Amino acid sequence: MERRNAWLSYTEAEEKKLEQVAKAYRNFLNVGKTERECVTQIIREARAAGYESLEEKTAKGEKLKAGDKVYTVGMKKIIALFHIGQDDISEGMNILGAHIDSPRLDVKQNPLYEDTDLAYLDTHYYGGVKKYQWVTLPLAIHGVVVKKDGSTAEVNIGEDEDDPIVYITDLLIHLAGKQMQKKAAEVIEGENLDILIGSRPLKDLEDDKKKEAVKQNVLNILKEKYDMEEEDFLSAELEIVPAGKARECGLDRSMIAAYGQDDRVCAYTSLLAMLGMDTPKHTSCCLFTDKEEIGSVGATGMQSRFFENAVAELLDAMGCYSDLRLRRTLKNSSMLSSDVSAGYDPAYGEAFEKKNAAYLGRGIVLNKFTGARGKSGSNDANAEYVALGRGIVLNKFTGARGKSGSNDANAEYVARVRNIFDSHEVAFQTAELGKVDIGGGGTIAYIAALYGMEVIDSGVAVLSMHAPWEVTSKADIYEAKKAYKAFLLEA
């Protein structure tokens, strides 16, 4: 059941639409390198499309009705958009759920130090990374510093062409004999991922301060630019990410190379699908979560009550809240867990099972389950739901080693999804995340499935996933947007 390359089916008009989507997506990647930045941009685009704050409408006492479009935000790092449909909401919503956090390095709370006339910031890596990939790259600092008085300074250093970048050093090859004998996981240790941020000492310091003259110079710069004291690191959220803009990749410009495409490629195409809808039959929802890369934990992760509370507030604003109605609404909903899949890489073909791999350019991917150790931690979608979908990858489940921990979608649901995708001429494929005993990975699908709703993973294939720079196909991005819109309309 080999799938055709989606590029072969496009008309000239479709290619123009594809390029428009790709250009908008690159801009989203450029302005959204952190969860907070993504939420800010999502709100900006949603408001331009007529969405209003749920809290603002509630404060005015306005009752929601069919056609209304609202959003609600949690801690500036998780957001849900709702487009009220014509049918009773207790019949269920059509939900797209993506995550907007990505692997990175986080600056520690007491990070700044000086060693032999060089100033550094200590970091702690976030999510699954190959640590050796993060050295000798131009890096940027994004985030916020919140001072004791509650005032906030936004930090963005390294993106403007006139900005300095920061950097992690590596041992020169001439002295790296012992280092080269280490396992890849040990070549660069986590505690050595320190960010080089300065080397110029302040002059004319008192003798007791001369040993940290470079550090003091850095502090003076931070004070001047952000009115920041060293203690303010205690209440800062500073993320170290690759510097530079998303770029077209390949001599044919058919791909995009950028940081954070896991999972912002699915987040942005979900947003485009949502914003481009007329009043739907079923209420539509787009959920963008934080903390997926570390287990969806915390107040802004999918395991929190944010989504459930948001739906409760929505029902209340519609004048129809009850605990039973809330439970029915969630149980009767259908969801695509909009998350990426591992693209087949012929350079590392031994890690994939070719009949069940996702290929760049062949559309969105359906993963029936995700996870590891026998589908561990994954969501295994019903076959009926998978039947909705082609081009985009349908992952009924992802993972390895016995589907352990996965959500395994029902056959009926897989079938529904296949049918939807085919009826809207969406290019899609099905896949698993590598060979059975090689590894695996998780998504938010299994958490949403706890409500009893139908869920399947469906997203874009990515090369070099979790690397500082990842690669996707423009065709798959375009098919994802088509797939998500079709799902919101008909699931």
VMD Tcl script that draws the C-alpha trace (Angstrom):
set ca {
  {0.00 0.00 0.00}
  {2.70 2.46 -0.98}
  {1.46 6.04 -1.06}
  {2.04 8.41 -3.97}
  {4.18 11.51 -3.50}
  {1.77 14.40 -3.00}
  {3.85 16.77 -5.14}
  {2.84 14.77 -8.24}
  {-0.83 15.67 -7.86}
  {-0.64 19.47 -7.43}
  {-1.92 21.94 -9.95}
  {-0.20 25.30 -10.38}
  {-2.93 26.94 -8.30}
  {-2.46 24.43 -5.50}
  {1.29 25.00 -5.49}
  {0.66 28.72 -4.98}
  {-1.56 27.95 -1.99}
  {1.08 25.58 -0.67}
  {3.75 28.27 -0.83}
  {1.48 30.75 0.97}
  {0.99 28.28 3.81}
  {4.73 27.54 3.97}
  {5.61 31.24 4.12}
  {3.13 31.92 6.92}
  {4.43 28.88 8.78}
  {8.04 30.06 8.56}
  {6.99 33.39 10.05}
  {5.25 31.59 12.92}
  {8.44 29.64 13.64}
  {10.48 32.83 13.61}
  {8.30 34.68 16.11}
  {7.39 31.65 18.24}
  {10.50 29.98 19.63}
  {9.04 29.56 23.13}
  {5.63 28.54 24.44}
  {4.92 32.11 25.59}
  {5.84 33.51 22.19}
  {3.64 30.93 20.46}
  {0.65 31.81 22.65}
  {1.19 35.51 21.95}
  {1.20 34.91 18.19}
  {-1.79 32.55 18.34}
  {-3.79 35.22 20.18}
  {-2.70 37.85 17.66}
  {-3.86 35.76 14.69}
  {-7.01 34.54 16.44}
  {-8.14 38.05 17.34}
  {-7.53 39.14 13.75}
  {-9.90 36.33 12.73}
  {-12.63 37.50 15.09}
  {-11.90 35.49 18.24}
  {-12.54 37.10 21.63}
  {-11.34 36.33 25.14}
  {-13.74 33.96 26.90}
  {-12.99 35.71 30.19}
  {-13.78 39.14 28.73}
  {-17.10 37.97 27.32}
  {-17.99 36.27 30.60}
  {-17.17 39.42 32.57}
  {-19.61 41.35 30.38}
  {-22.30 38.78 31.03}
  {-22.58 37.86 27.36}
  {-24.08 34.46 26.62}
  {-22.31 32.40 23.95}
  {-24.26 31.16 20.93}
  {-23.64 29.30 17.69}
  {-21.04 31.08 15.57}
  {-19.21 32.71 18.49}
  {-15.44 32.35 18.56}
  {-13.54 32.53 21.86}
  {-10.19 31.63 23.40}
  {-8.87 31.09 26.92}
  {-5.27 31.11 28.16}
  {-3.49 29.49 31.10}
  {-0.35 31.05 32.56}
  {0.55 32.45 29.13}
  {1.75 28.99 28.01}
  {-1.36 26.97 27.13}
  {-4.36 28.11 25.09}
  {-7.66 26.71 23.81}
  {-9.76 28.14 20.95}
  {-13.46 27.32 20.54}
  {-15.78 27.96 17.60}
  {-19.35 27.30 18.80}
  {-21.23 24.97 16.47}
  {-24.87 24.62 15.54}
  {-25.44 21.26 17.26}
  {-25.83 20.68 21.00}
  {-22.31 20.73 22.40}
  {-23.02 17.65 24.52}
  {-23.00 15.68 21.25}
  {-19.26 16.29 21.29}
  {-16.63 18.59 19.87}
  {-14.13 18.12 17.06}
  {-10.77 18.77 18.68}
  {-7.27 19.38 17.36}
  {-4.66 19.06 20.09}
  {-1.01 20.03 19.56}
  {1.87 21.04 21.81}
  {3.93 24.21 21.51}
  {6.93 23.34 23.68}
  {10.11 22.01 22.07}
  {13.42 20.56 23.31}
  {15.84 23.26 24.41}
  {18.18 24.36 27.19}
  {16.76 26.18 30.22}
  {18.88 28.63 32.23}
  {19.15 27.58 35.88}
  {18.00 29.75 38.78}
  {21.55 30.53 39.97}
  {23.33 30.35 36.62}
  {25.91 33.11 36.26}
  {29.57 32.40 37.00}
  {33.05 33.29 35.83}
  {36.00 30.95 35.20}
  {39.40 32.14 33.95}
  {38.12 35.41 32.51}
  {35.13 33.81 30.76}
  {31.51 34.27 31.88}
  {28.94 31.48 31.57}
  {25.32 30.60 32.26}
  {24.52 27.16 33.70}
  {21.71 25.32 31.91}
  {19.48 22.27 32.32}
  {18.34 20.60 29.11}
  {14.58 20.25 28.56}
  {13.10 17.27 26.76}
  {14.83 14.51 24.85}
  {17.99 15.82 23.21}
  {21.26 14.50 21.83}
  {23.46 16.77 23.90}
  {26.35 16.73 21.44}
  {24.12 18.40 18.82}
  {23.91 21.61 20.86}
  {27.57 22.58 20.90}
  {29.30 25.03 18.53}
  {26.03 26.51 17.27}
  {24.87 30.13 17.23}
  {22.34 30.27 20.06}
  {19.81 32.84 21.25}
  {18.25 33.66 24.61}
  {14.45 33.99 24.74}
  {12.20 34.42 27.73}
  {11.06 36.65 30.55}
  {12.51 38.06 33.74}
  {9.94 38.78 36.45}
  {11.12 41.04 39.24}
  {9.91 41.05 42.83}
  {7.61 44.01 42.19}
  {5.83 41.98 39.50}
  {7.22 43.92 36.55}
  {8.31 41.81 33.59}
  {11.11 42.22 31.08}
  {10.97 40.24 27.84}
  {14.33 38.92 26.68}
  {15.24 38.19 23.07}
  {18.97 38.19 22.34}
  {20.52 36.66 19.25}
  {17.82 36.88 16.59}
  {18.42 40.33 15.11}
  {21.39 40.40 12.73}
  {22.95 43.14 14.87}
  {22.53 41.10 18.08}
  {25.32 39.06 19.60}
  {24.73 35.33 19.85}
  {25.72 33.00 22.69}
  {27.59 29.73 22.33}
  {28.54 26.36 23.81}
  {32.16 25.33 23.24}
  {33.48 21.88 22.35}
  {36.93 20.33 22.75}
  {39.13 20.83 19.71}
  {39.74 17.69 17.65}
  {43.51 17.90 18.28}
  {42.99 17.12 21.99}
  {39.85 14.99 21.75}
  {41.36 11.50 21.62}
  {39.76 10.34 24.88}
  {36.55 12.22 24.22}
  {36.12 10.48 20.87}
  {36.20 7.10 22.61}
  {33.12 7.90 24.67}
  {29.60 6.80 23.84}
  {27.52 9.42 22.03}
  {25.38 9.94 25.13}
  {28.50 10.79 27.15}
  {30.58 12.84 24.70}
  {28.94 16.00 26.01}
  {27.59 15.81 29.56}
  {24.58 17.79 30.67}
  {26.52 19.82 33.21}
  {28.91 20.90 30.43}
  {26.17 22.57 28.38}
  {27.14 25.95 29.78}
  {26.52 29.05 27.70}
  {29.49 31.30 26.95}
  {28.22 34.87 27.35}
  {31.22 37.14 27.92}
  {35.00 37.67 28.16}
  {35.55 41.42 28.67}
  {36.38 42.45 32.26}
  {35.39 45.72 33.83}
  {38.27 48.05 34.56}
  {39.15 49.82 37.80}
  {37.37 47.44 40.14}
  {38.27 47.04 43.79}
  {40.70 44.21 44.50}
  {38.06 41.94 46.04}
  {35.95 42.17 42.86}
  {38.62 41.78 40.22}
  {38.29 37.99 40.17}
  {34.78 38.37 38.73}
  {35.32 41.40 36.53}
  {33.85 39.67 33.45}
  {30.77 38.52 35.37}
  {30.33 42.04 36.73}
  {30.46 43.45 33.21}
  {27.70 41.05 32.14}
  {25.60 42.08 35.12}
  {26.08 45.74 34.21}
  {24.85 45.00 30.67}
  {21.77 43.17 31.99}
  {21.07 46.02 34.39}
  {21.29 48.58 31.63}
  {19.17 46.67 29.13}
  {16.61 44.95 31.37}
  {16.97 46.68 34.77}
  {17.88 43.21 36.03}
  {19.82 42.23 39.15}
  {21.59 38.89 39.58}
  {18.90 37.74 42.03}
  {16.28 38.24 39.33}
  {17.51 35.03 37.70}
  {15.56 33.31 40.51}
  {12.26 34.30 38.91}
  {13.26 34.21 35.26}
  {12.25 31.81 32.50}
  {15.09 31.98 30.00}
  {15.34 29.44 27.19}
  {18.38 28.82 25.02}
  {17.35 28.04 21.44}
  {19.10 27.97 18.06}
  {19.55 31.46 16.63}
  {18.34 32.20 13.13}
  {15.24 32.14 10.97}
  {13.46 29.20 9.41}
  {14.85 28.52 5.96}
  {13.73 26.82 2.77}
  {15.72 23.62 2.37}
  {16.86 21.88 -0.80}
  {17.82 23.30 -4.16}
  {14.17 22.81 -5.16}
  {12.98 24.69 -2.05}
  {10.67 21.77 -1.27}
  {11.42 21.56 2.46}
  {11.71 23.75 5.54}
  {14.60 23.59 7.99}
  {14.04 25.22 11.36}
  {14.07 24.87 15.12}
  {10.97 23.69 16.98}
  {9.01 22.01 14.20}
  {8.13 19.31 16.73}
  {5.36 20.18 17.30}
  {4.82 23.69 15.98}
  {4.33 22.37 12.45}
  {1.13 20.66 13.63}
  {0.19 23.53 15.95}
  {0.28 26.15 13.22}
  {-1.49 24.07 10.58}
  {-4.18 23.31 13.19}
  {-4.50 27.04 13.86}
  {-4.85 27.81 10.14}
  {-7.55 25.17 9.80}
  {-9.43 26.56 12.78}
  {-9.25 30.20 11.73}
  {-10.40 29.44 8.20}
  {-13.75 27.89 9.20}
  {-17.31 29.13 8.82}
  {-19.76 28.28 11.61}
  {-19.32 24.51 12.04}
  {-21.97 21.87 12.68}
  {-20.13 20.55 15.74}
  {-18.27 22.90 18.06}
  {-14.63 23.03 17.00}
  {-11.70 23.29 19.38}
  {-7.99 23.87 18.97}
  {-5.89 23.11 22.05}
  {-2.22 24.12 22.26}
  {-0.45 22.65 25.28}
  {2.86 23.01 27.08}
  {5.17 20.45 28.72}
  {4.56 17.56 26.28}
  {8.28 17.02 25.87}
  {8.62 16.24 29.58}
  {5.48 14.19 30.09}
  {2.66 16.76 29.80}
  {2.97 17.48 33.53}
  {2.41 20.70 35.49}
  {-0.29 23.35 35.41}
  {0.19 24.02 31.68}
  {0.54 20.42 30.52}
  {-2.20 18.18 29.16}
  {-2.34 16.27 32.44}
  {-3.55 19.43 34.17}
  {-7.23 20.36 34.52}
  {-6.84 23.32 32.16}
  {-8.76 21.81 29.25}
  {-11.51 20.32 31.39}
  {-11.91 23.63 33.24}
  {-11.96 25.56 29.95}
  {-14.79 23.40 28.61}
  {-16.67 23.84 31.90}
  {-16.34 27.63 31.60}
  {-17.49 27.40 27.98}
  {-20.61 25.46 28.95}
  {-21.35 27.93 31.71}
  {-21.03 30.85 29.29}
  {-23.47 29.04 26.99}
  {-25.92 28.74 29.88}
  {-25.95 24.95 29.88}
  {-23.38 23.82 32.44}
  {-23.80 20.71 34.50}
  {-21.26 18.11 35.54}
  {-23.05 15.47 33.49}
  {-23.14 17.69 30.39}
  {-19.42 18.37 30.79}
  {-18.69 14.66 30.96}
  {-20.91 13.93 27.96}
  {-19.32 16.71 25.93}
  {-15.83 15.31 26.52}
  {-16.83 11.67 26.09}
  {-18.62 12.29 22.79}
  {-15.79 14.36 21.32}
  {-13.44 13.29 18.55}
  {-9.82 14.37 18.58}
  {-6.77 14.40 16.39}
  {-3.67 14.50 18.53}
  {-1.80 16.75 16.13}
  {1.77 15.64 16.66}
  {4.68 14.86 14.40}
  {5.98 11.50 13.26}
  {9.50 10.31 12.50}
  {10.22 10.67 8.80}
  {11.99 7.79 7.11}
  {15.66 8.66 6.65}
  {17.50 6.35 4.22}
  {20.78 7.28 5.90}
  {19.49 5.47 9.00}
  {17.18 2.98 7.35}
  {18.06 0.24 9.82}
  {15.96 2.02 12.50}
  {12.75 1.87 10.44}
  {10.39 -0.80 9.13}
  {9.84 0.47 5.60}
  {6.28 -0.83 5.12}
  {5.17 1.08 8.24}
  {7.29 4.22 8.06}
  {6.32 7.83 7.33}
  {7.86 9.39 4.21}
  {8.43 13.05 3.45}
  {6.15 14.34 0.73}
  {3.50 11.65 1.00}
  {1.10 13.57 3.22}
  {-0.06 13.69 6.79}
  {0.68 10.67 8.98}
  {-1.80 8.63 11.03}
  {-0.21 6.88 14.01}
  {-2.67 4.39 15.49}
  {-0.66 4.34 18.69}
  {2.33 6.14 20.15}
  {4.74 5.17 22.89}
  {7.33 2.48 23.50}
  {7.80 -0.95 25.04}
  {4.79 -2.55 23.36}
  {3.05 0.74 22.55}
  {3.85 1.83 26.10}
  {2.46 5.29 26.84}
  {0.76 5.55 23.50}
  {-2.76 6.12 22.26}
  {-4.01 3.32 20.00}
  {-6.76 4.71 17.78}
  {-9.88 2.84 16.78}
  {-9.76 1.60 13.21}
  {-13.00 3.37 12.34}
  {-11.49 6.70 13.25}
  {-8.35 6.05 11.27}
  {-10.49 5.41 8.21}
  {-11.06 9.17 8.05}
  {-7.66 9.96 6.22}
  {-3.70 10.29 2.80}
  {-0.31 12.73 2.48}
  {-0.59 13.56 6.14}
  {0.60 10.74 8.41}
  {-2.01 8.86 10.41}
  {-0.33 7.27 13.44}
  {-2.87 4.86 14.92}
  {-0.22 4.32 17.53}
  {3.44 5.18 17.82}
  {6.18 3.50 19.73}
  {7.76 0.16 20.18}
  {8.26 -2.77 22.55}
  {4.66 -3.96 23.00}
  {2.71 -0.73 22.58}
  {3.44 -0.10 26.27}
  {1.85 3.08 27.61}
  {0.13 3.93 24.35}
  {-3.36 4.88 23.25}
  {-4.39 2.38 20.57}
  {-7.12 3.86 18.37}
  {-10.20 1.78 17.62}
  {-10.54 0.39 14.12}
  {-13.90 2.14 13.71}
  {-12.36 5.51 14.42}
  {-9.45 4.92 12.07}
  {-11.98 4.11 9.34}
  {-13.86 7.37 9.97}
  {-10.70 9.41 9.69}
  {-9.66 7.63 6.50}
  {-13.04 8.36 4.98}
  {-12.88 12.06 5.86}
  {-9.39 12.45 4.42}
  {-10.24 10.58 1.23}
  {-13.46 12.52 0.68}
  {-11.51 15.79 0.92}
  {-8.64 14.50 -1.23}
  {-6.13 14.74 1.58}
  {-2.88 12.89 0.98}
  {-2.21 10.69 4.01}
  {-0.15 7.71 5.08}
  {0.03 5.46 8.14}
  {3.13 4.80 10.19}
  {4.76 3.61 13.39}
  {7.64 5.34 15.11}
  {10.51 3.08 14.07}
  {11.01 -0.66 14.43}
  {9.18 -2.46 17.23}
  {12.14 -2.88 19.59}
  {14.12 0.23 18.62}
  {12.46 2.95 20.67}
  {9.32 5.06 20.61}
  {7.77 8.28 21.78}
  {4.63 9.70 23.34}
  {2.00 12.36 22.63}
  {-0.97 13.86 24.48}
  {-3.35 11.33 22.87}
  {-3.52 8.89 25.77}
  {-4.39 11.70 28.20}
  {-7.34 12.95 26.13}
  {-8.49 9.35 25.74}
  {-9.02 9.20 29.52}
  {-12.25 11.13 28.96}
  {-13.51 8.30 26.74}
  {-13.27 10.32 23.54}
  {-11.94 8.92 20.27}
  {-8.31 9.96 19.67}
  {-5.68 9.26 17.07}
  {-2.27 10.82 16.41}
  {-2.09 12.64 13.11}
  {0.75 14.89 12.05}
  {3.67 15.75 9.81}
  {6.74 13.60 9.21}
  {9.98 15.19 10.44}
  {13.63 14.44 9.71}
  {16.16 14.87 12.54}
  {13.40 15.20 15.13}
  {14.51 16.88 18.39}
  {17.68 18.20 16.77}
  {18.37 21.96 16.93}
  {17.33 22.13 13.26}
  {14.62 19.80 11.93}
  {13.35 19.27 8.38}
  {9.81 18.95 7.03}
  {8.24 18.83 3.56}
  {6.15 21.76 2.35}
  {3.77 19.25 0.80}
  {3.14 17.55 4.13}
  {2.57 20.92 5.81}
  {-0.02 21.81 3.19}
  {-1.74 18.43 3.47}
  {-1.82 18.78 7.27}
  {-3.73 22.04 7.01}
  {-6.20 20.43 4.58}
  {-6.57 17.38 6.81}
  {-7.21 19.35 9.97}
  {-9.83 21.53 8.29}
  {-11.59 18.47 6.88}
  {-11.61 16.87 10.32}
  {-13.08 19.95 12.01}
  {-15.82 20.08 9.40}
  {-16.86 16.43 9.33}
  {-15.63 14.41 12.31}
}
mol new
graphics top color blue
foreach p $ca { graphics top sphere $p radius 0.5 }
foreach p [lrange $ca 0 end-1] q [lrange $ca 1 end] { graphics top cylinder $p $q radius 0.2 }
display resetview
